[in-house]
């Protein structure tokens, strides 16, 4: 860890966070940070390895960037990738501005309760005629210079900034606290972190390029993936509006058959996902696609007995079943780590052996007490805005369950993106019969839920991967946490200015190129739910206790079987993600990756397995590089390639 690496990291963070909102929502390009292996981060790393480091070595080999320096840059950019798009900025500002602006619609009734009851500082204004809210959504007239009314935004930024600070710090400290247990005791694979670690190994050596990229299997993977990528892009070269997206038409095949109620999605083919599926253990990869089929079979069984699920696999029964599975999975992980957590607590209280945390990037005393302070801060923030202490504690408990589960899904499952997070306000509102939230608390809780609902860019997976990469730091490892905090602060400032100046107050939220209409649809959904919780608390509370209990019981049973029998073939991890999205995008790729791996394990040799692993590293590298290249081409030429490469 050096000053030059820190400065390169800060520059990379600033560039990524400033460019991403413009790229994603002004230009409408392929997302730069829309998943847990953000293309913008790793394309920058590839530039450092294949251009910057090569040029430095041509001048003087001793000046080359070392692996530890490259990993510090990667860690800083990785955690900052949670800020500029779906992790925060995509929903935060539109949510705050939507309450006064959209309340003018005749079909909405927020002015009577949501705007009346929302606390000060939570939304941009309580005035439906707010000029700042109107300019936010409608933009600046052509020919005029956009101006951001920073004074109007001061209250929103400072109020939510307190919660964001506690939430981000709690996540970083939780990941630091669990690092040793997950990395050294449980030896999780960390497939997404392994790619940059192996790619940069030997970067400071005498060769111009790292040894991995010169291996034959890697080069074969690069060649095949590049050819396949060019084939997918070729329609654009001949005048088509978008490129070709290869899909196996599973839904079409099942349509009109007895299996149609399963709600199976078509199987898109993304080589990068096949690669990650190959890198993880086969019992994990099989669980990802198997449990997706299982929830389809549940819907089929319910339909066959004349009790079809409401909205099929997209309905509340499957959703509540996932709630139960995720909570049980989080509790099971804490139970499995109980000895480590007790040792951490003893050390934090001054009763553990000296030097037990000497190699940790976050000291146990700071991680333990800091985490408790941050969790208490989150509870206190909710209480300040009208929640009872018990409801606030329940909110924070469920939030941290989701944080923990999604970190595990990426660390152990190698998932390129995740979704289907817990919904703490709806869960608490329903199980208490509508008595959990006051009017003000209902608005705050729903806003918090929707601002942070997009799990594919959450901080916890990025932070845990950064903790895993810290193993290459031979000294000054404790400087990682300050570097990550600095990266988040720079990312917040850069992306906040870029989002407000170049997207919302220039082109306007109503005109932003957002296919999901985050500035309109998500706020309407959020405030409608808050309105229902306030106006009709009893009727809007619709718990699914049977589904909740079923999900929790099955997950608990799978975890017990996993620990009791070494031969148990299916990992319970897949049940925690058993939801229609994003498994609709991933299930078929994980099936292919699992099939390739088990075939090699059964019929191949150890050399074949090692060669295939290196081959898929080449595939992952090439797919990420092509996202970066096509995005740059789109920014320069205006040509849109479409979602050929999975980016979120």
C-alpha positions in Angstrom: 0.0 0.0 0.0 1.6 3.2 -1.2 0.7 6.8 -1.7 0.8 6.5 -5.5 -1.6 3.6 -5.4 -3.9 5.6 -3.1 -3.8 8.6 -5.4 -4.4 6.5 -8.5 -7.4 4.9 -6.6 -8.8 8.3 -5.7 -8.5 9.4 -9.4 -10.2 6.2 -10.5 -13.0 6.6 -8.0 -13.6 10.2 -9.0 -13.7 9.3 -12.7 -15.9 6.3 -12.3 -18.4 8.0 -10.0 -18.6 11.1 -12.1 -18.9 9.3 -15.4 -21.4 6.6 -14.4 -24.5 8.7 -14.0 -23.9 10.4 -17.3 -23.2 7.1 -19.0 -26.1 5.2 -17.5 -28.9 7.8 -17.4 -28.0 10.7 -19.8 -26.5 8.7 -22.6 -28.2 5.4 -21.9 -25.2 3.1 -22.3 -24.4 -0.3 -20.9 -24.1 0.0 -17.1 -20.6 0.6 -15.7 -21.4 -0.5 -12.2 -24.6 -2.6 -12.5 -23.5 -5.8 -10.8 -21.0 -7.3 -8.3 -18.2 -7.4 -10.9 -18.5 -3.9 -12.2 -17.1 -3.5 -15.7 -16.0 0.1 -15.1 -13.8 -1.0 -12.2 -12.1 -4.0 -13.8 -11.7 -2.3 -17.2 -9.7 0.4 -15.4 -7.6 -2.4 -13.8 -7.0 -4.0 -17.2 -5.8 -0.6 -18.5 -3.4 -0.3 -15.6 -2.1 -3.9 -16.2 -1.9 -3.9 -20.0 -1.1 -0.3 -20.8 0.2 1.7 -17.9 2.4 -1.0 -16.3 3.8 -2.1 -19.7 4.8 1.5 -20.5 6.4 1.9 -17.0 8.4 -1.4 -17.4 9.7 -0.2 -20.8 11.1 2.8 -19.0 12.3 1.1 -15.7 11.1 -2.3 -14.4 11.6 -1.3 -10.7 8.9 1.4 -11.1 6.2 -1.0 -12.1 2.9 -1.1 -10.1 3.0 -4.1 -7.7 0.1 -6.5 -7.1 -0.6 -4.9 -3.7 -0.9 -1.5 -5.3 -3.2 -2.7 -8.1 -5.4 -4.4 -5.5 -5.6 -1.2 -3.4 -6.8 0.6 -6.5 -9.3 -2.2 -7.2 -10.6 -2.2 -3.6 -11.1 1.5 -3.5 -13.0 1.6 -6.8 -15.0 -1.5 -6.0 -16.5 -0.1 -2.8 -17.2 3.3 -4.5 -19.1 1.4 -7.3 -22.0 1.1 -4.8 -22.7 4.9 -4.9 -23.2 6.4 -8.4 -26.1 4.3 -9.8 -28.5 1.7 -8.5 -26.8 1.3 -5.1 -27.8 4.9 -4.1 -28.0 7.7 -6.6 -30.4 6.1 -8.9 -33.2 6.2 -6.3 -32.1 8.6 -3.5 -32.6 12.0 -5.3 -35.7 11.0 -7.3 -37.3 9.7 -4.2 -36.7 12.9 -2.3 -38.0 15.1 -5.1 -40.9 13.0 -6.2 -43.1 13.6 -3.1 -43.9 17.2 -3.9 -43.8 17.0 -7.7 -45.8 13.9 -8.3 -48.3 14.8 -5.5 -49.9 17.2 -8.1 -51.3 14.2 -10.0 -55.0 13.9 -9.7 -54.8 10.1 -9.2 -52.5 10.3 -6.2 -53.5 11.4 -2.7 -50.1 12.0 -1.0 -50.8 15.7 -0.2 -53.2 14.7 2.5 -51.0 12.3 4.4 -47.5 11.6 2.9 -46.6 15.3 2.5 -48.3 16.2 5.7 -46.7 13.5 7.8 -43.2 13.3 6.3 -40.5 14.7 8.7 -38.5 17.8 7.6 -35.3 17.0 5.8 -36.5 13.7 4.5 -37.9 15.0 1.2 -36.9 18.0 -0.9 -40.0 20.1 0.0 -43.6 19.7 1.3 -44.8 22.3 -1.2 -46.4 20.7 -4.3 -45.4 23.8 -6.3 -41.7 23.5 -5.4 -39.6 25.1 -8.1 -36.6 22.9 -7.2 -38.7 19.7 -7.5 -40.2 20.8 -10.8 -36.8 21.7 -12.3 -35.5 18.3 -11.1 -38.0 16.4 -13.1 -38.5 18.6 -16.1 -34.9 19.8 -16.6 -33.6 23.1 -17.9 -35.0 24.6 -21.1 -32.8 24.2 -24.2 -30.1 26.8 -24.5 -30.1 27.7 -20.8 -27.4 26.7 -18.3 -28.5 24.1 -15.7 -28.2 25.3 -12.1 -28.6 23.0 -9.1 -30.4 24.7 -6.2 -27.9 23.4 -3.6 -29.6 25.3 -0.8 -32.8 23.4 -1.3 -30.9 20.1 -1.2 -28.9 20.8 2.0 -31.5 19.4 4.3 -32.0 16.2 2.4 -28.3 15.5 1.9 -27.4 16.2 5.5 -30.4 14.2 7.0 -29.9 11.1 4.8 -26.2 11.5 5.0 -26.3 10.6 8.7 -28.1 7.4 8.0 -25.9 6.5 5.0 -22.8 7.1 7.1 -23.9 4.7 9.8 -25.1 2.1 7.3 -21.9 2.2 5.2 -19.7 2.0 8.3 -21.7 -0.8 9.8 -21.3 -2.8 6.5 -17.5 -2.2 6.3 -17.0 -3.1 10.0 -19.2 -6.2 9.7 -17.1 -7.4 6.7 -13.9 -6.7 8.6 -15.1 -8.6 11.6 -16.0 -11.7 9.6 -13.0 -11.7 7.2 -10.9 -14.2 9.0 -13.7 -16.6 9.6 -14.9 -16.6 6.0 -11.4 -16.6 4.4 -9.3 -18.7 6.7 -11.8 -20.9 8.8 -14.5 -21.6 6.2 -12.2 -21.0 3.2 -14.9 -19.6 0.9 -13.9 -19.5 -2.8 -14.5 -15.7 -3.4 -14.7 -16.3 -7.2 -15.2 -12.7 -8.1 -12.2 -11.6 -6.1 -10.0 -14.5 -7.4 -10.1 -13.0 -11.0 -8.2 -9.8 -10.2 -6.0 -11.6 -7.7 -4.8 -14.2 -10.2 -4.6 -11.7 -13.1 -2.3 -9.4 -11.2 -0.1 -12.1 -9.6 3.5 -11.4 -10.7 2.7 -7.9 -12.0 6.0 -6.6 -10.7 8.0 -9.3 -12.3 10.5 -8.9 -15.2 7.9 -9.8 -17.9 5.8 -7.1 -19.5 2.6 -9.0 -18.7 1.6 -11.2 -15.8 2.3 -14.9 -16.2 -1.4 -15.9 -16.3 -2.3 -14.0 -19.5 0.5 -15.8 -21.4 -0.8 -19.3 -20.6 -2.3 -21.2 -23.5 -5.7 -22.0 -21.9 -6.1 -18.3 -21.0 -5.3 -17.2 -24.5 -7.7 -19.8 -26.0 -10.5 -18.4 -23.6 -9.7 -14.9 -24.8 -9.9 -15.9 -28.5 -13.1 -17.9 -28.3 -14.8 -15.3 -26.1 -13.7 -12.4 -28.4 -15.0 -14.2 -31.5 -18.3 -15.0 -29.8 -18.6 -11.4 -28.7 -17.9 -10.1 -32.2 -20.6 -12.4 -33.5 -23.1 -11.0 -31.1 -22.1 -7.4 -32.0 -22.1 -8.1 -35.8 -25.7 -7.0 -36.4 -24.9 -3.5 -35.4 -22.1 -3.4 -38.0 -24.7 -4.1 -40.7 -27.2 -1.5 -39.7 -29.3 -3.2 -37.0 -30.4 -1.1 -34.0 -29.0 -3.5 -31.4 -26.7 -6.5 -31.3 -27.7 -10.2 -31.0 -28.5 -11.6 -27.6 -28.4 -15.4 -27.7 -31.2 -17.0 -25.7 -32.5 -20.5 -25.3 -36.3 -20.1 -25.6 -37.3 -22.2 -22.5 -40.5 -20.1 -21.9 -41.6 -20.5 -25.5 -41.1 -24.2 -25.4 -43.1 -24.6 -22.2 -45.9 -22.3 -23.3 -49.2 -24.1 -23.8 -47.9 -27.2 -22.0 -48.7 -28.6 -18.6 -45.5 -27.1 -17.3 -46.4 -23.5 -18.2 -47.4 -22.6 -14.6 -43.8 -23.1 -13.6 -43.1 -19.6 -15.0 -39.7 -20.5 -16.3 -37.8 -17.7 -18.0 -35.8 -18.0 -21.2 -32.2 -18.9 -20.7 -29.9 -16.0 -21.9 -26.3 -17.1 -22.6 -23.7 -14.9 -20.9 -20.2 -16.5 -21.0 -19.0 -14.4 -18.0 -21.7 -16.1 -15.8 -20.8 -19.5 -17.1 -17.2 -18.7 -16.1 -18.1 -17.8 -12.5 -20.4 -20.8 -12.2 -17.4 -23.0 -13.2 -15.2 -21.4 -10.6 -17.4 -22.1 -7.6 -17.8 -25.6 -6.1 -20.3 -27.8 -7.9 -22.6 -28.2 -4.9 -23.0 -24.4 -4.8 -23.5 -23.9 -8.6 -26.1 -26.7 -8.7 -28.1 -25.0 -5.9 -28.4 -21.8 -7.9 -30.3 -23.3 -10.8 -31.9 -26.2 -8.9 -33.8 -24.0 -6.5 -35.0 -21.8 -9.3 -36.6 -24.9 -10.8 -37.9 -25.9 -7.4 -40.0 -22.7 -6.9 -41.4 -23.3 -10.4 -42.4 -26.8 -9.3 -44.1 -25.3 -6.3 -46.2 -23.0 -8.5 -46.9 -26.0 -10.7 -48.1 -28.1 -7.7 -50.3 -25.3 -6.4 -51.9 -24.9 -9.8 -52.4 -28.6 -10.3 -54.4 -28.9 -7.0 -56.5 -25.8 -7.8 -54.8 -23.4 -5.5 -52.6 -21.3 -7.8 -50.3 -18.7 -6.3 -51.3 -15.1 -6.7 -49.1 -13.8 -9.5 -47.4 -17.2 -9.8 -43.7 -17.3 -9.0 -43.7 -13.5 -8.8 -46.3 -13.4 -6.1 -46.3 -12.9 -2.3 -46.1 -16.6 -1.4 -42.7 -17.1 -3.0 -41.6 -13.7 -1.7 -42.5 -14.5 1.9 -40.9 -17.9 1.5 -37.7 -16.2 0.5 -38.0 -13.9 3.6 -38.0 -16.9 5.8 -35.1 -18.5 4.0 -33.0 -15.4 4.2 -33.6 -14.8 7.8 -32.8 -18.4 8.7 -29.7 -18.3 6.5 -28.4 -15.2 8.2 -29.1 -16.6 11.7 -27.4 -19.9 10.7 -24.3 -18.0 9.5 -24.0 -16.2 12.8 -24.4 -19.5 14.7 -21.7 -21.1 12.5 -19.4 -18.2 13.3 -20.2 -18.2 17.0 -16.7 -19.2 18.3 -15.0 -16.6 16.1 -17.5 -14.0 17.3 -16.9 -14.9 20.9 -13.2 -14.6 20.4 -13.6 -11.2 18.8 -15.8 -10.0 21.7 -13.3 -11.2 24.2 -10.5 -9.4 22.4 -12.6 -6.3 22.1 -13.0 -6.4 25.9 -9.3 -6.8 26.5 -9.5 -10.5 27.5 -8.1 -12.1 24.3 -4.5 -13.0 23.4 -2.4 -10.0 22.3 -1.8 -9.8 18.6 -4.7 -12.1 17.7 -5.8 -9.5 15.1 -2.4 -8.4 14.0 -3.0 -9.5 10.4 -6.5 -8.1 10.1 -7.3 -5.1 8.0 -9.7 -4.0 10.7 -8.8 -4.5 14.3 -11.2 -6.5 16.4 -11.7 -3.8 19.0 -12.6 -1.2 16.3 -14.8 -3.7 14.4 -16.7 -4.9 17.4 -17.4 -1.6 19.2 -17.6 0.4 16.0 -20.2 -2.0 14.6 -22.3 -1.7 17.8 -22.1 2.1 17.7 -23.1 2.2 14.0 -26.1 -0.2 14.6 -27.1 1.9 17.6 -26.8 5.0 15.3 -29.1 3.4 12.7 -31.7 2.6 15.4 -31.4 6.1 16.9 -31.9 7.6 13.4 -35.1 5.7 12.9 -36.4 6.5 16.4 -35.7 10.2 15.8 -38.1 10.1 12.8 -41.0 8.5 14.7 -40.3 4.8 15.1 -40.7 3.0 18.3 -37.3 1.5 19.6 -38.6 -2.0 19.0 -39.6 -1.3 15.5 -36.4 0.5 14.8 -34.4 -2.4 16.2 -36.4 -4.8 14.0 -35.7 -2.7 10.9 -32.0 -2.7 11.6 -32.0 -6.4 12.3 -33.6 -7.3 9.0 -31.4 -4.8 7.1 -28.3 -6.4 8.5 -29.7 -9.9 7.7 -30.0 -8.9 4.1 -26.5 -7.3 4.1 -25.0 -10.5 5.5 -26.8 -12.8 3.2 -25.9 -10.9 0.0 -22.3 -10.7 1.0 -22.3 -14.5 1.4 -24.1 -15.1 -1.9 -21.2 -13.4 -3.7 -18.4 -14.7 -1.6 -19.5 -18.3 -1.7 -21.8 -18.4 -4.7 -19.8 -16.4 -7.3 -23.0 -14.7 -8.3 -22.5 -11.9 -10.9 -25.6 -10.1 -9.5 -28.2 -10.6 -6.9 -31.7 -9.3 -6.2 -34.7 -10.1 -4.1 -33.7 -8.4 -0.9 -35.8 -8.4 2.3 -38.4 -5.7 2.6 -38.2 -4.8 6.3 -41.1 -2.2 6.4 -43.6 -4.5 4.6 -42.5 -7.5 6.7 -42.8 -5.7 10.1 -46.0 -3.9 9.0 -47.7 -7.2 8.0 -46.6 -9.4 11.0 -47.8 -6.7 13.5 -51.2 -6.3 11.8 -50.4 -2.8 10.7 -49.4 -1.5 14.1 -45.6 -1.2 13.7 -45.3 2.3 12.2 -46.6 5.7 12.9 -47.5 7.9 9.9 -44.1 9.6 9.8 -42.2 6.4 10.4 -44.1 4.7 7.5 -42.9 7.3 5.0 -39.3 7.1 6.3 -39.3 3.3 6.3 -40.6 3.0 2.8 -38.2 5.6 1.5 -35.3 3.8 3.1 -36.4 0.5 1.7 -36.7 1.7 -1.9 -33.6 3.8 -1.9 -31.5 0.7 -1.0 -33.7 -2.0 -2.5 -31.4 -2.7 -5.5 -29.1 -5.5 -4.2 -27.0 -5.8 -7.3 -24.9 -2.8 -6.3 -24.9 -3.2 -2.5 -21.8 -2.3 -0.5 -21.5 -5.6 1.4 -20.4 -7.9 -1.5 -17.9 -5.2 -2.7 -16.6 -4.7 0.9 -16.2 -8.4 1.5 -14.3 -8.9 -1.7 -12.0 -6.0 -0.8 -11.3 -7.7 2.6 -10.4 -10.9 0.7 -8.1 -9.0 -1.6 -6.3 -7.4 1.4 -4.4 -10.7 1.9 -1.8 -9.4 -0.6 -1.0 -6.4 1.6 2.2 -7.4 3.4 2.4 -4.2 5.5 0.2 -1.2 6.4 -2.9 -3.4 6.1 -4.7 -1.3 8.6 -4.7 1.6 6.1 -7.2 -0.3 4.0 -10.3 0.9 6.0 -9.3 4.6 5.8 -8.7 4.2 2.1 -12.1 2.6 1.6 -13.8 5.4 3.6 -12.0 8.0 1.5 -13.1 6.3 -1.6 -16.8 6.3 -0.5 -16.6 10.0 0.4 -15.1 11.0 -2.9 -17.6 8.8 -4.7 -20.5 10.4 -2.9 -19.3 13.9 -3.8 -18.5 13.1 -7.4 -21.6 11.1 -8.2 -23.9 13.5 -6.3 -22.7 16.5 -8.3 -22.8 14.6 -11.6 -26.2 13.2 -11.0 -27.9 16.5 -10.1 -26.0 18.7 -12.5 -25.7 16.6 -15.7 -28.8 14.3 -15.4 -31.6 15.7 -13.4 -31.2 19.5 -13.5 -30.0 19.4 -17.1 -32.1 16.8 -19.1 -34.6 16.2 -16.2 -35.6 13.0 -14.4 -38.6 12.5 -16.7 -36.3 12.6 -19.8 -33.5 10.4 -18.3 -32.7 7.3 -20.3 -33.7 4.9 -17.5 -35.5 1.8 -18.9 -37.0 1.2 -15.4 -38.3 4.7 -14.9 -36.7 5.0 -11.5 -37.7 8.7 -11.2 -41.4 7.9 -11.6 -42.4 4.3 -11.1 -40.4 3.6 -8.0 -41.4 6.8 -6.1 -45.1 6.2 -7.0 -44.8 2.6 -5.7 -43.1 3.8 -2.5 -45.5 6.6 -1.6 -48.5 4.5 -2.5 -47.4 1.9 -0.1 -46.7 4.5 2.6 -50.2 5.9 1.9 -51.8 2.5 2.4 -49.8 1.9 5.6 -51.1 5.3 7.0 -54.7 5.3 5.7 -55.6 1.5 5.9 -53.1 -0.1 8.2 -55.1 -3.2 8.9 -56.2 -3.9 5.3 -52.7 -3.4 3.9 -51.1 -5.8 6.3 -51.3 -9.2 4.6 -48.8 -11.6 6.1 -48.0 -15.0 4.7 -47.0 -16.9 7.8 -47.2 -20.3 6.2 -44.7 -19.3 3.5 -42.5 -17.5 6.0 -42.3 -20.6 8.2 -41.9 -22.9 5.2 -38.9 -20.9 3.9 -37.3 -20.7 7.3 -37.8 -24.4 8.1 -36.5 -25.7 4.8 -33.5 -23.5 5.0 -32.8 -24.6 8.6 -33.2 -28.3 7.6 -30.8 -27.9 4.6 -28.2 -26.2 6.8 -28.4 -29.0 9.4 -28.1 -31.6 6.6 -25.2 -29.8 5.2 -23.3 -29.8 8.5 -24.3 -33.4 9.4 -23.5 -35.2 6.2 -20.3 -34.4 4.2 -21.8 -36.0 1.1 -24.9 -33.9 1.0 -24.9 -32.8 -2.7 -26.9 -29.4 -2.6 -25.8 -26.3 -0.8 -28.6 -24.3 0.9 -27.3 -21.0 -0.5 -29.4 -21.2 -3.6 -32.7 -21.2 -1.6 -31.8 -17.7 -0.2 -31.9 -16.4 -3.8 -34.8 -18.5 -5.0 -36.7 -15.7 -6.6 -37.7 -14.9 -10.2 -35.3 -12.0 -10.6 -32.3 -12.1 -11.1 -32.3 -15.9 -11.4 -34.3 -15.5 -14.7 -31.0 -14.0 -16.0 -28.6 -16.4 -14.3 -30.1 -19.8 -13.9 -29.3 -21.2 -17.3 -25.7 -20.0 -17.3 -25.2 -21.6 -13.9 -26.6 -24.8 -15.2 -24.1 -24.8 -18.1 -21.2 -23.9 -15.8 -22.2 -26.7 -13.4 -22.6 -29.2 -16.3 -19.2 -28.4 -17.7 -17.5 -28.8 -14.3 -19.1 -32.0 -13.2 -18.4 -33.5 -16.6 -14.7 -32.7 -16.3 -14.7 -34.0 -12.7 -16.2 -37.3 -13.8 -14.3 -37.8 -17.1 -11.3 -35.5 -17.1 -8.1 -35.3 -15.1 -6.6 -32.7 -12.7 -4.8 -31.1 -15.6 -8.0 -30.7 -17.6 -9.7 -29.1 -14.6 -6.8 -26.6 -14.1 -6.8 -25.8 -17.8 -10.5 -25.3 -17.9 -10.3 -23.0 -14.9 -7.6 -20.9 -16.6 -9.7 -20.9 -19.8 -12.7 -19.5 -18.0 -10.6 -16.8 -16.4 -9.7 -15.7 -19.9 -13.4 -15.7 -20.8 -14.3 -13.5 -17.8 -11.4 -11.1 -18.7 -12.5 -10.8 -22.3 -16.2 -10.3 -21.6 -15.4 -7.5 -19.1 -12.9 -5.9 -21.5 -15.5 -5.9 -24.3 -18.0 -4.2 -22.0 -15.5 -1.4 -21.4 -14.6 -1.1 -25.1 -18.1 -1.1 -26.4 -19.1 1.5 -23.7 -16.3 3.8 -24.8 -17.3 3.4 -28.4 -20.9 4.2 -27.6 -19.9 7.3 -25.7 -17.9 8.5 -28.7 -20.1 7.4 -31.6 -23.6 7.3 -30.0 -24.1 3.7 -31.2 -26.1 1.5 -28.8 -25.1 -2.2 -28.6 -27.9 -3.3 -26.2 -27.6 -5.7 -23.3 -25.4 -8.2 -25.2 -23.0 -8.4 -22.2 -24.6 -8.8 -18.8 -24.1 -5.6 -17.0 -27.1 -5.3 -14.6 
